[in-house]
Amino acid sequence: MGKKLTDAQIEAFHRDGFVSPIDVFSEEEALALRARLEEAEAKWPEAFEGAARNNAHLNLTCLDEIVHDSRLVDAIEDLIGPDILNYGTVLFIKEPHDPGFVSWHQDARYMGLEPHVGVTAWVALSHSNDESGCMQMIPGSHGEIREHDDTYGETNILTRGQEVQGVDASQAVSLTLRPGQMSIHSARVIHASQPNRSDDRRIGFVIQPYMPPNVRQTIVPTGAQLIRGTDPNGHFKPLGRPRSDMDAGDIEVRNWVNETWSDILYHGAEKRRDY
């Protein structure tokens, strides 16, 4: 039995490459976080456009609180140990009836992080189900890194529209979450999500990845936050927590991190998009 996860949940993660659902926040807490996020969106819409949805935890306190919440981090510790870095975050917001989707892919393929031992926490701030376009996982697919094709599909919301070919979608498991629950998946597992066919936004906040400090960035130097324990390796520039919402200095830090991410995620690509 771990700090947060049961033995069965830990076993499921190692067997399948993911574990879900995990209770973190109450539904009331999650809806209050959503309200704070949408208030910030109304006040600073530029902070939710294009690449600005990457690493918004560096300039929005409501997202920073999620990243550091002990109920969430305890589950991460159960899987990767007591020394924990956060590499970054992404807001995946699908508007009602939006055709945007995520193709079958592995996070580790383009992130430049070695070894591939990081884990992604996917936190639901709205209902995430088959109608709203929840994540789908291929159990046991967290072995080798597969080749990906860069499609740059217009409605594919991944950076390069990267896609693993030949995936048997009939094996997919849908990760249904209520607001306040999360899933955790390996950086190597094959996963995707479909368009949002519901009447509400599907808001997912992704911490990607939490990782032990032995991980290195192999393409371009960048930063990371120390979340728990110690960082004896110092492979990343230390990043602090936001002083207030949209503090000018914090925005500069976020912009620098996002510039390094663009160089990493589009390394070797034929073209770049603004996310």
N, C-alpha and C positions, 0 to 999 in steps of 0.2 A: 504493500500500500504506500503510495507516494504522499506528498503534501496535499495534493489536490486530486490527482487521478487515481482511480482504482487499479488494481493489478490487471483486471480485464481490459481496461482502457489502454494501459501501457502496452499490453500484449497485442491489442488490436492495432495500435500505431505501428509497431515493429513488423507485424504480419502484413498489414494492408497498405501501409504508407500514409495513413491518416486515421484520425479519431474524431468522432462527432456523434451527438452534440455534447458540448461541455457548458454547464451553467456557470456564468461569470457574474453578470449583473441581473438584477430583477428586471422585469419588463418595464416597470415604472422608471427605474434608473436609466435604462436604455432610451426610453422615449424622452426623458429629460436631457440626455446627452444629444439626442437627435435635434431637439428644439434649440439647444445652444449652437449646434453646428449650423442649422438652417438660419438662425439669427445672424451668425457670422457671415454666411453666404449672402444674405440680403444686404448686409452692411459693406462687405468687401467682395463683390462678385468676381473681381479679378483674381482672387485667391483660390478660385475653384475652376479656373479655365486652363485647358491644356496641361502643360507640365507642372503647373502650380498645384495640381492635385497630388503630386509626389511630395512626400516629406512635409505635409502640412502640420504634422505634430510638432515641428520646429517653430511654428509661429501661431498655433491655435491651442489654447490651454485645455480645451475639452478633449482634444485628441491626445495631448501629452498625458493627461490623467489616465486614459485608457491604457496607453503603452506601459505605464508604471504601476498599474493597479496590482496589488499583491495577489489577489484572487486569480488573476490571469497569469502572472509571472510564476506563481507556485506550480501551475500546470506545466509551464515551459521547463522549470527546474527538474521536474520529474522525468523529462525526456532528454535534456542535454547537460544537466549538472548545475552546480551552484554559481558558476561564473558565467554571466550572461551579458552579451552585447546586443543592442538593437541596431541593425544596419540601416533600416529606413521604413517608410510606410507609403501606402497608396490608397487613395479614396476611389473606390469603384462604385459610382452612382449611375444606375440605369433608370432613365426617366420612364414613366408609364408608356407602354406600347412603343418603346424605342426599339429599332431593329438591331442595336448593338449587341454583339456576342463576343465570347472568348473562345478561340479554337483550342483543340487538343494540344497541350504543350507541357514542358517540364521547366520549372522556374530556374533550375540550375544551369540550363543550357546557355543562357546569355548573361548571367550575372557576374561572371569573372571571379567567383568565390571558390576557393579551394581550402580544405576538402569540402565535399558537399554534405555537410552535417547540420546545416541550419534548418530551422523549422518555421513555417509560416502560420501565424494566427490570423484567422478570418473572423472578424467580429461583426455580428448582424445588428444594425441599428433600425432595421425594419424587418418585416417578415420576409424570409428568403425561402422560397419553395419552387416547385416545378413551374408554376404559373409566372412567378416573378423573375425566373432565371437564376436559380440557385446554382452553386457549384456542383459539378459531377466529377467523380473520381473513378479511375480504373484500378480496382484493388490489386495489390501485388505488383504494380508496374514501376516500383521505385528501385529497380536494378540499374541496368546500364542507361547512359544518356543516349537517347535516340537522335538521329538526324532530323532537322526541322527545315521546312521550306518557308522562305519569307514571301508571303502573299501580298502584303500591304492592302488587304481587303478593305474596302471603304467602310464597312460596318463592323470590321474586326477591331476591337478596342485595345488589343495588344500593340506594343510599339511597332513591330515589324510585321504584324499579322502572322507571326510564326506558327507553324503547324506541323505536328507529327502526322505522317501519312500512315494509312493502314490500321488505324485504331478500331477495334471491335466495340462500337458504341453500345451494343447489346449487353456488355458486361458492366456498364456504368452504374454507379450508385449515386443517387441524389442526396445531397447533404441539406436536409430541411432544418432551418433554424428559426426560432422565435427571436424577437428583439431581446438582446442581452446574452444570447448564447453565442458560442464560437465553435469553430472547428480548428484543428491543427493538422497540417499536412507536411510531408517531407518535401524538401526542395527538388527531389528526383521523381516524385509521383506524377503520372500523366493525368491532367485534369482539364476541364473546360466549363463553360456555362452558356446557356441559351439566352435569347432575347427576353425582355420583360414584357409579358402579355397582360399584366395586371393593371389596375387603375391607380396604384400607388408607386412611389419611387422605391427601388430596391437599393438600399444604402449598405454597402459593405466597407468596413475599415480594415485594411490589411497591414499587419506588421510583418515585414518581409526582408530578411528573416531575423528571428532571434537566433543567435549563434554563440558558440563558445569562443574564447579569445584566441585559440590557435588558428582560426580561419584567417586567410589572407585574401586581399584583392590583387588579382594577377594582371589586370589591364591598366587601370589608372588609379592612383592613390585617391582615397576619399575618406569620409569620416564615419563615426559610429558613436552611439551613446553607451556608456556603462550603466546597465540597469540593476545588476546585483552582483555582489562578490567583488573580485579583483580582475584586473587586466594585466597580467605579467608580461604579455607579448608586445603590446603597443603597436600593432599593425595598422591602426586607424587613427586619424586625427580625432581627439576627444571632442564630442559635441555636447553642449549644455542643454538645459531645459528652457522653454520660452519664459521671458520675464513678464509678459502680458500679451494679449492678443494683438498680432500684427505689429509688434515692436520693430522699428526700422532695422536695428542691428540683427535681430533674429531673421528678418526677411533676407538680409544680405547673406547670412549663413545658409539659409535654405536655397537661395539661388546658386550659391557656389556648389552645394551638394548636388543640386539638380543638373548643373553643367557637367559635373563629373559623371553622373549617371547617364547622361546622354552620350558621352564619349564611350562609356562602357557598354550600354545596351545596343548602340548602333555600331560597335566595333566591327569593321569589315563589311558593313552594309552598303548597298548601292545608293540609298537615300535615307533621309531622316524625316520624321514627323514631329509635331510639336507636342509630344507626350511619350 
